[in-house]
Amino acid sequence: MRTLALAATMLAGALAVPAQAQTVRPDLQLGSEVQTFGRVSFDGRSLMIDGERKVIWSAEVHAFRLPSPDLWRDILQKMKATGFNTVAFYFDWGFHSPAPGVYDFTGIRDIDRLLTVAEEEGLYVMTRAGPYVNAELTRGGYPGYLVNQRVRARTDDPAYLASVDEWLTRVNAIIAKHQINNGGNVILHQIENELALTTPAQRRYMDHLYARAKADGITVPIFHNDQGRNGYWVPEGSGVPKVVDGPQDMYAFDAYPGGTCTVGGEPTRGSAAPDWGYYGVGGAKGGASASPNTPGFAAEFGGGWFDYWGSNGGYECNAVQRGRRYQRVFYGTNLANGIGIQSFYMGYGGTSWGWLPAPVVFTSYDYGAAIAETREVRDKALELKQLGGLIAAVPAMAGMIPAAPVEKSTDQVQVYHNRSPETDTRFMLVTQNPSNNSGDHSFTVTADLPDGRYTMPLRLHGFDAKWLVAGADVAGQRLVWSSSELQYGFIQDDAALMLMYGRKGEEGRTLLRYTSAPTVTVLDGDVRHSFDAAKGDLQLDYTHGGLARVRIEGGGRPAMTLLIADEEEGWRFWKDGDVLVRGPQLLRSAELKGGRLALTGDTATASPLEIWAPRAARSVTWNGTRVRLAAGQGGSRVATAELAGPRDFGLPALDDWRVAAGSPEIAPDFDDSGWQAIDRRAYASTTARPDGEPNMLMDAYGFHEGDVWYRGRFTGTPDAERIRLYYGAGGSGMVQVFLDGQLVGQDDLPWGLPRPITTGTANFDLPDAARQPGEHVIAVMVRNNGHNWDLDADDFHKEARGLVSVSVEPKGGRSFAIPLSWKIQGRQGGEDIVDPVRGVPNNGGLYGERQGWHLPGFDDRRWQRQAAPATDIEPGTTWYRTNFDLAVPEGQDATIGVQFGDPSVPRSEGEYRVLVFVNGWHMGQFIAHVGPQRTFPIPEGILNHRGGNTLALAVTSDGEPGNTLEPVRLVTMRNVRGGLKVDAVEAPETLAAD
């Protein structure tokens, strides 16, 4: 992933591109020499699998952000259904490894299972194993113990490489087993992530990673993704000047152009879509900044954007800003420029549960992706379905190159005209000029096409783009040209079925070629037709609106049912194999066995069902229930009754709470004899500290996630007037300081952008008690809201977390400090995880966590009982626990969330924080006065939809009036009939010591 500075650089680069001059280098070659890696090969035009050119249409999914493995299949089915043929997976090293030499690939970490499911669902896979991934993860995906390594990461230092090899040998073995060359589905493998610097040590490092992958059995092409389209790490021998060669097989880059969301939550148009390729400045592939011998490859192209602490809540805005129309304009421009491998970041973002997130992001990683955090299929996914359908229907799009310029009647639009060298099929992308303009233009385009010279009447209204196909053989038909866009085209039995669409209310025209006049029957809608016997062209004219149906027979071609829809009517169609379905919210699968066609999918409301299926399908079931059918129009069959929608269900009120004080560490007589003593062990952080100080950093003592407690002792003296703390806590982190059981003060790190403040200094006046004779105890709690990433390869992930230095001292500029002795305690067991099922992200060092108060089996019967959270609260942390039962109807897939306060406002006046534990799983952090997230979706498998559940809240406050817990409720965020069977993720009910 990328930083904000990187995004700004990319945006600036996009703005610097002229308005698509569309000058193409005259010496453009049809492709370089083919390089073969078993079943996968490529040249300068495209990737090939088994010798067949492919457009790779992919998006990113992070399984570690969905800790319910049964739901991995749900996401991958939705990706396949919405037109993707490939999925990209990051793997988080730190998610699998709590300590050196300790690795876990089971349960929620089962990569083997993940890759198997992707294969079963028919998706190719790009694996991205790090060792560094960024991805807005704490430490960018590095394990916590790497923070203590006193060598430079992302170089060839032997100590770092030894750790890297430990990880890679394990994860590569799993990936290698699933490669397409071994019968699996992995087609591409990434060995590092956005490494922009290019020192000799880094070149040697990249050589090592490449050799490591090869030694571990990786036989598919290997790539690295450049931070931007800079030309870093272009494969050796490319012959491109002014770039840094690398050992990889392919060059790829990341890009996030195209505008932002305003503070008020409105999307902006931003820059025009850049020509990074054939039509760019410098000619083919943009000249010196790319790789002419390898295919155009965007390993990450903006499919949304992350949201940050303190925003107004931008994910829905991001879904719109990088959604409909943006996808057509930007992704289409990429395809036109020869970028035939695209992976959109994200396809499904999910939840940064526990302590997964880096300091900049909060719990939700929805990202504005095509599939929302709730697993809802957004409208933008339906547009992607239409684009993916075109790619599948016309394979000649893979490897296309620029064709001769066209004539157009206005300069207000631009037309990219490409062709397939093998078939001469033509592809025209029509956009505004520049592409971020918005106007309503009716115009003509005249071009010499494979079937003759034609003038095409077209319209482009608003910020939009259209992919038009001409001279194409589709499903046994000859498509001369059409002003409508092609969504599906395939053979069913011995006839063709084709679905085309256009903007509602716009005129459309389609020309099809026949050897003689065919018989045309308009089954539904207003479609005019005429036949030009001299050319053999059948012309169809119509207005897009609803669904028109035309049956065409004879003319020397197989019979065809042509469906002509408006754009949103096209969204209602789903295709799986040679089955076409219209009506439900989602079609997951269509499987024909022994005359029975078994359909599975989801309905959000009562829905009609219309199918076009092979004749062999004598009966049809929907989610296992027999469907009665009647004959429809154009060879379809229609269900005689609507498919049932989901039933409503109630949610229980959360009005029976048990409450306990959760900061006993503040008491002077608290037993800290089992805590570690702060000493002068080796210091590895990049954060400077005063000379001669002990090493107080939490990571040095094996505590890498969440909260950490310190207890310091000193002898009272008249000079004990104030305390000064230098600490690191990540974005929106905080520190609380107590003296002899009383709160001295709380300090919150600033939040927001352009870059979160992650370290700070706090100064507090000490009360009179500190100046009294005898021993005094200072208790300090630091909330670590994540380690920084290391995108710039500057060891930024090693910035201090926890206390750096503390001084109890007099005021007035006197320089001496009072001696203190310190102890530290964080997560129970430190790097020796006591709950390996939930694992590294789940817990920090709160007392309640160390005692298992967050777990469902904890006995809280001795706690105080309350009907609702109290209006006042003691300083420190207070725990609330409640139990509730759910009764989601069988056969329904719901997303239920935990909500705090008023969801219409991003921030509260009250200042407090909540860690949210559901059945022992840490599913989010709510910071009331920072926001913006108030609702936390809990995936089924973590949440028991048909039985008992436990909700535990760890509420941290300074105890001031109003800084207390707001009302807490359960809410239904999504509800459909369908879904998949989801089993509970088995995890410990109590700590072993309970």
Sequence and secondary structure as in RCSB ss.txt:
>XXXX:A:sequence
MRTLALAATMLAGALAVPAQAQTVRPDLQLGSEVQTFGRVSFDGRSLMIDGERKVIWSAEVHAFRLPSPDLWRDI
LQKMKATGFNTVAFYFDWGFHSPAPGVYDFTGIRDIDRLLTVAEEEGLYVMTRAGPYVNAELTRGGYPGYLVNQR
VRARTDDPAYLASVDEWLTRVNAIIAKHQINNGGNVILHQIENELALTTPAQRRYMDHLYARAKADGITVPIFHN
DQGRNGYWVPEGSGVPKVVDGPQDMYAFDAYPGGTCTVGGEPTRGSAAPDWGYYGVGGAKGGASASPNTPGFAAE
FGGGWFDYWGSNGGYECNAVQRGRRYQRVFYGTNLANGIGIQSFYMGYGGTSWGWLPAPVVFTSYDYGAAIAETR
EVRDKALELKQLGGLIAAVPAMAGMIPAAPVEKSTDQVQVYHNRSPETDTRFMLVTQNPSNNSGDHSFTVTADLP
DGRYTMPLRLHGFDAKWLVAGADVAGQRLVWSSSELQYGFIQDDAALMLMYGRKGEEGRTLLRYTSAPTVTVLDG
DVRHSFDAAKGDLQLDYTHGGLARVRIEGGGRPAMTLLIADEEEGWRFWKDGDVLVRGPQLLRSAELKGGRLALT
GDTATASPLEIWAPRAARSVTWNGTRVRLAAGQGGSRVATAELAGPRDFGLPALDDWRVAAGSPEIAPDFDDSGW
QAIDRRAYASTTARPDGEPNMLMDAYGFHEGDVWYRGRFTGTPDAERIRLYYGAGGSGMVQVFLDGQLVGQDDLP
WGLPRPITTGTANFDLPDAARQPGEHVIAVMVRNNGHNWDLDADDFHKEARGLVSVSVEPKGGRSFAIPLSWKIQ
GRQGGEDIVDPVRGVPNNGGLYGERQGWHLPGFDDRRWQRQAAPATDIEPGTTWYRTNFDLAVPEGQDATIGVQF
GDPSVPRSEGEYRVLVFVNGWHMGQFIAHVGPQRTFPIPEGILNHRGGNTLALAVTSDGEPGNTLEPVRLVTMRN
VRGGLKVDAVEAPETLAAD
>XXXX:A:secstr
   HHHHHHHHHHHHHS S      TT  S    EEETTEEE SS EEETTEEE EEEEEE GGG   THHHHHH
HHHHHHTT SEEEEE  HHHH SBTTB   SGGG HHHHHHHHHHTT EEEEE  S   TTBGGGG  GGGGG  
S TTS  HHHHHHHHHHHHHHHHHHHHTBGGGTS EEEEEEEE      HHHHHHHHHHHHHHHHTT  S EEEE
ESSSS EEEETT   SSSEEES SEEEEEE  S  B TTS B   S     STTSTTSGGGGGGS TTS  EEEE
EES     TTSS  HHHHHHHTSTTHIIIIIHHHHHTT  EEEEEEEE  B  TT B TT  SB  TT SB TT 
 B HHHHHHHHHHHHHHH GGGTT EE    EES TTEEEEEEE TTT  EEEEEEESSTT   EEEEEEEEEET
TEEEEEEEEEESS EEEEEEEEEETTEEEEEESSEEEEEEEETTEEEEEEEE TT EEEEEEE SS  EEEEEES
 EEEEEETTTTEEEEEEE SSEEEEEEEETTEEEEEEEEEEHHHHHTEEEETTEEEESSSEEEEEEEETTEEEEE
EEBSS B  EEE  TT  EEEETTEEE EEE STT EEESS B             EEEEE  GGGSTT   TTS
EE B      SS   TT  B BGGGGT  SEEEEEEEEEE  TT  EEEEEEE  TT EEEEEETTEEEEEEE  
  SSS   EEEEEEE  GGGGSSSEEEEEEEEEE      TTSS GGGS  EEEEEEEE STT    B  EEEEE
 STTTTS S TTT TTT    HHHHHTTTSTT   TTSEEESS  S   SEEEEEEEEEEEE  TTEEEEEEEEE
S TTSS  SS EEEEEEETTEEEEEEETTT S  EEEE BTTB TEEEEEEEEEEEE   TT S   EEEEEEEE
EE           SS TT 
